[in-house]
Amino acid sequence: MPIVSDREYRNMMPLSALEGAEAESAPYRVRGYASTFERYLLWDYDGVQYYEEIAPTAFDAADMSDVILQYDHEGRVFARQSNGSLKLHIDDHGLGIEADLGRTSSARALYEDIAAGLITRMSFAFTVAEDSYDKDTHTRRITRIKKVYDVSAVSIPANPGTDISARSWLDGVIEAEKAERLRAENEARARAKLALKLKLM
């Protein structure tokens, strides 16, 4: 998977081929969620669990003008919004996708892999316009997404904590929390020393 430093990548819900009557009326169609609004574990560091959630309104002003469907965020384009082979929708659950993979032989091959259960997960690439952090719950809340670049079928879901952009943000949070803890510990030690000194006087 190519890494673009300002983009973040998240693996979310399962991806599957349509089944039964739906599959008969719409062959080579797949459906899934590229993102959900559920809170999920971002990273476990030194015994502290850091979480993330995407606000239900985060996509409201996002640039989703011509999102493409790829495999592992690289190479061939299998479907895209501008030709109608990829449709996106926002509902109470998250960012849903439906793609027609019947237009080219390579797209049909990807469909066969999904239908066979060889490829079962989705990911999406995006940039963040606005977020907040709750240090009590160690939760980052993405409140506004700037742009969605692609949705991808993925072979092996990556840990979002290893994503360069996410780790850069997370490293800053971890360092700030360490500095705050150290400052509090130093202040507590200084108060204890002063109290002991006054007691001995």
N, C-alpha and C positions, 0 to 999 in steps of 0.2 A: 504494500500500500504506500503510495507516495505521501510524503508529509509536507503540508503547506503550513508554515509556522503560525499564521494568524488564524487558522481554522481549527475548530474543535470537532472531534468525532465521538459519537456515542452509539453504542449498540443497544438496541431496545427489544422490541417484540418479535415474535416469530413471523416468518414469511411463509406463505403456503399457496399452493395452486388451488383454484376453485374446484369444487367437487360436485358430483351428482348432476342435477338438472342445470345448475348454474354453469358447470363446465361444458355441458352439451350446447347450451345457448351462447356461451362465450368461450370458445376454445383458446387455449394458450394464455389464459388470464391468471395473474397472481395477485394476491392481496396481503396486506400486512400493515403494521404501524412502524413508521420511522422514528417516532418519538411518542412518549407517554407523559402524562402529567403526574405520575406517581413519584414519590421520593425514592431515591435509590442510593446505594453505597457508591461513593466516588473513589475513596481510598482509605485504607487502614494503615495508619502510621504510628508506630511507637505506642500501640495500645489505644490510640484515639481513632474513632471512626468518623470520617468526614463524608457528609451526604450532599446530594444535589437534587434539586427539583426544578422543573420548568413550569412557569406559571401558565395557566390556561389562556391568558391573554398575550403571551410572549410572541405569538406568530401574527398578531393583529396587523402590525405595520412592517412585517418582514418582507424583504424582496424575495419573492418566489416566482419571478417572472418567467424563467425557463429552466426549471430543475430537470436534471437528467437522472436516469437509472443506470448505474454501472455495477461492476462486480469488483469488490474490494477497493472501491474508490479510484479505479484507474482504468486506462485503456479504452476499450470499445464502449460505445453508448448503445444500450439495448432498448431504451424507450426514452421519450422526452415529451415535455408538456407542449412544446410548440407544434408538434405534429399530431397531438391528440392521443398518442400511445401511452402516456402517463397522466394519471389524474390524481390530484392531491385533495384532501379535505380535512378540515379541523372539526372534531366533535368533542364530546365530554371526556373521551379517553385520551386523545392526543392527535398527532399528525398521521392520518391514514393515507395509504397509497393503494391504487389499483393500476396494474400495468398490463398492456397487451404485448405479449412476447411472441406473437405469431407473424411478425412482418419480415423477419430475416431468418436465415438458417442458424446464425449464431444465437439469436434471441430465442429461437425454438429449442436449441441445445441447452440454454440456461434454464428454460422452462422445464425441460425433462429432468434436469438435475434437482430442481426445486420439487417437482412432483414426486420424484423418487425419494425425497427426504434426505438428499445429500447436502443440500444447502437449506438451512432452516432459520437463519437470522438476518436481521436488517440493521443497517447503520445509517446515520446521516451526517453530512459535513455542513458546518455552519459557523457563523461568526456572531459574537455577542455584542449587543449595543448597550445593554444595561443589566446590572445584577446587584444583589445585595448579599450580605453574609451575617448570619446569626451565630455569634460565638458561643452562646449557651448550648445550642443544639448542634453546633458545628455543621451548619447547613448553608450551602450556597443556593440562592434562589435566582434563577435566570428570569428576569422580568420582561426583557425585550430582546428578540433575536434580530440581528441586522440583515443577514442574508442566509438563505439555504442554497447550497451549491449543488449537492446531489444527494440522492438516496441510493444505497447500495445493498445488494445481496452480499453477504460476507461468509467466507469459509470458516474462519476461526475468529470469533468475537474478541476484539482487543479490550484490555482493561482500560476504562476511561482514565484511570489514574496514571497511565503511562503516556497518555496523549500529551504532546509537547506543550500545547497552549494551556491545557488543563493543569498540567504539572507546574507550569510557570506561575499560574494563578495560585495554585495550592501551596507551592513552596513559599510564596510571599505571605500567605495566611499563617502557615506553620511557623515561619520565622518571627512574625509579629506576635503570635501567641507565646512563643518561647521567650521573647524579649519581655513581654508583659509579665509572665510568670517569674522570670529572673528579677525584674524590678520589684515585684511584690515580695518575693523572698528576701531581697536585700533590705527593703523597707522594714519588714518584720524583724529581721536580725538587728537592724539599727535600733528599732523600738525596744527590743528585748535587752540590748546592751545598755541603753539609756535607763531603762527601768531598774536593771541590776546596779548600775552606777548610783542612781538616786537612793536605792535601798541601802547601799553600803555607806552612804554619807552620814 
